[in-house]
């Protein structure tokens, strides 16, 4: 085990990748279903990836307030996922990659 805790780098979204993912999300889900979360300073290992290549971090809501009494955060021991969101999240991730490749690979 490490004696010291490893420091995590600040995660900074690449503006181009962020704009691309936002455009894809709005096209796929409708602008009214895309919300911009406030910036925060949490520890996230994705920052290591973003140091090596352009990337953007985004969240997909996995709680259904109409069917769940309480929606807990993903790190809560009471967290429950609404599995109906899995195809939507998968389609979004696939669309981000496919649309990126269409624009950048000949």
FENMOUR-V519226 format. One record per helix or strand of 3 or more residues. SS is the DSSP state (H for helix, E for strand). FROM is the first residue (numbers start at 1). TO is the last residue. If there is no record, write none. Layout:
# FENMOUR-V519226
ss from to
SS FROM TO
SS FROM TO
This chain:
# FENMOUR-V519226
ss from to
H 15 29
H 31 33
H 46 52
H 83 104
